[in-house]
Amino acid sequence: MARRSRTQVDQEDIELNMTPMLDVVFILLIFFIVTSVFVKTPGIDPTKPVATTDQDWNPGILIAVNNQNEVWIDKRPYDVSEVRPILLTMRDENPKAEAIVIGDIDAEAGTVMEVVDIMADLKITTRVSTQ
Amino acid sequence: MRRRRKTQGDEAEVDMTPMLDIVFIMLIFFIVTATFLDETGIDLTQPPPNDSPPPDNPSPAISVYVDGRNLCSVDGRRTECNRVPLQVERLLADKPGANIILKVHEAASHNNLVYMKDSFDSSGLQSKLEIIKETPA
């Protein structure tokens, strides 16, 4: 019967109560699932300009422009003229995504604004990243 | 000696180990792939071009120009770039309600563009951004 087996504590039969640990692990799992965003990071980290009127932004598409005026998307450099089809596929994969253009302080304004214009043309809400 | 507990109706034990394994693998996967974004940004999107004819009595305008070598001028007068907002405020006192047209050469630095736009925005001034393309000589 149950009572008999419980009193007899065998050395190899000690049972750990896993329930609290399972609870914690589940909470962690759910936290990471909820907070995880699957974004393709540009792969570079340009020096961002400083601004006082900036607002928090949660982008799903990230594009970086470095000081050589290369446009980085998903860890690959492109020329400005090549990015439109790439952005088009990214928008189709995630139609609700908003975007951010991370321009280096020494990038040319023309390049950054061209990317912003392409975004506006593709009807993607875009902000320019600041510190 | 190992003695198995007899399985009774409401004391059946489910072996949690396989589930725990899967849950742990998922947990580690999500920890590793998690990227925490902390982005802030300003809006530089230009409004679509307006096809309607310009009004008959256009309001006065102040033009700020940043050229390809990052030299700034306000209404044609050379100014240090970080003094442009001050200069614009001064001119606004003479021309109340004037529109600000921010012309930036495409080779100017991104930093100057953001600085100008941000300083106008923070003092509540409406500014129109224009990118000047390099004209082939």
Chai-1 contact restraints between the chains, C-beta under 6 A:
chainA,res_idxA,chainB,res_idxB,connection_type,confidence,min_distance_angstrom,max_distance_angstrom,comment,restraint_id
A,S5,B,R3,contact,1.0,0.0,6.0,A-B,restraint_1
A,S5,B,R5,contact,1.0,0.0,6.0,A-B,restraint_2
A,M18,B,M16,contact,1.0,0.0,6.0,A-B,restraint_3
A,V25,B,V23,contact,1.0,0.0,6.0,A-B,restraint_4
A,L28,B,L27,contact,1.0,0.0,6.0,A-B,restraint_5
A,L29,B,M26,contact,1.0,0.0,6.0,A-B,restraint_6
A,L29,B,L27,contact,1.0,0.0,6.0,A-B,restraint_7
A,F32,B,F30,contact,1.0,0.0,6.0,A-B,restraint_8
A,F32,B,I31,contact,1.0,0.0,6.0,A-B,restraint_9
A,F32,B,A34,contact,1.0,0.0,6.0,A-B,restraint_10
A,I33,B,F30,contact,1.0,0.0,6.0,A-B,restraint_11
A,S36,B,F30,contact,1.0,0.0,6.0,A-B,restraint_12
A,S36,B,A34,contact,1.0,0.0,6.0,A-B,restraint_13
A,P49,B,N111,contact,1.0,0.0,6.0,A-B,restraint_14
A,P49,B,V114,contact,1.0,0.0,6.0,A-B,restraint_15
A,A51,B,I42,contact,1.0,0.0,6.0,A-B,restraint_16
A,A51,B,V114,contact,1.0,0.0,6.0,A-B,restraint_17
A,A51,B,D118,contact,1.0,0.0,6.0,A-B,restraint_18
A,T52,B,D118,contact,1.0,0.0,6.0,A-B,restraint_19
A,T52,B,S122,contact,1.0,0.0,6.0,A-B,restraint_20
A,T53,B,I42,contact,1.0,0.0,6.0,A-B,restraint_21
A,T53,B,D118,contact,1.0,0.0,6.0,A-B,restraint_22
A,T53,B,D121,contact,1.0,0.0,6.0,A-B,restraint_23
A,T53,B,S122,contact,1.0,0.0,6.0,A-B,restraint_24
A,D54,B,T40,contact,1.0,0.0,6.0,A-B,restraint_25
A,D54,B,G41,contact,1.0,0.0,6.0,A-B,restraint_26
A,D54,B,I42,contact,1.0,0.0,6.0,A-B,restraint_27
A,D56,B,T40,contact,1.0,0.0,6.0,A-B,restraint_28
A,W57,B,E39,contact,1.0,0.0,6.0,A-B,restraint_29
A,W57,B,G41,contact,1.0,0.0,6.0,A-B,restraint_30
A,P59,B,E39,contact,1.0,0.0,6.0,A-B,restraint_31
A,I100,B,E39,contact,1.0,0.0,6.0,A-B,restraint_32
A,I100,B,G41,contact,1.0,0.0,6.0,A-B,restraint_33
A,G103,B,H110,contact,1.0,0.0,6.0,A-B,restraint_34
A,I105,B,N111,contact,1.0,0.0,6.0,A-B,restraint_35
A,D106,B,S109,contact,1.0,0.0,6.0,A-B,restraint_36
A,A107,B,H110,contact,1.0,0.0,6.0,A-B,restraint_37
A,E108,B,A107,contact,1.0,0.0,6.0,A-B,restraint_38
A,A109,B,V104,contact,1.0,0.0,6.0,A-B,restraint_39
A,A109,B,A108,contact,1.0,0.0,6.0,A-B,restraint_40
A,A109,B,H110,contact,1.0,0.0,6.0,A-B,restraint_41
A,A109,B,L113,contact,1.0,0.0,6.0,A-B,restraint_42
A,G110,B,E106,contact,1.0,0.0,6.0,A-B,restraint_43
A,G110,B,I131,contact,1.0,0.0,6.0,A-B,restraint_44
A,V112,B,H110,contact,1.0,0.0,6.0,A-B,restraint_45
A,M113,B,I131,contact,1.0,0.0,6.0,A-B,restraint_46
A,V116,B,L44,contact,1.0,0.0,6.0,A-B,restraint_47
A,A120,B,T45,contact,1.0,0.0,6.0,A-B,restraint_48
A,R127,B,G41,contact,1.0,0.0,6.0,A-B,restraint_49
A,R127,B,D43,contact,1.0,0.0,6.0,A-B,restraint_50
A,V128,B,G41,contact,1.0,0.0,6.0,A-B,restraint_51
A,V128,B,I42,contact,1.0,0.0,6.0,A-B,restraint_52
A,V128,B,L44,contact,1.0,0.0,6.0,A-B,restraint_53
A,S129,B,E39,contact,1.0,0.0,6.0,A-B,restraint_54
A,S129,B,G41,contact,1.0,0.0,6.0,A-B,restraint_55
A,T130,B,T40,contact,1.0,0.0,6.0,A-B,restraint_56
A,T130,B,I42,contact,1.0,0.0,6.0,A-B,restraint_57
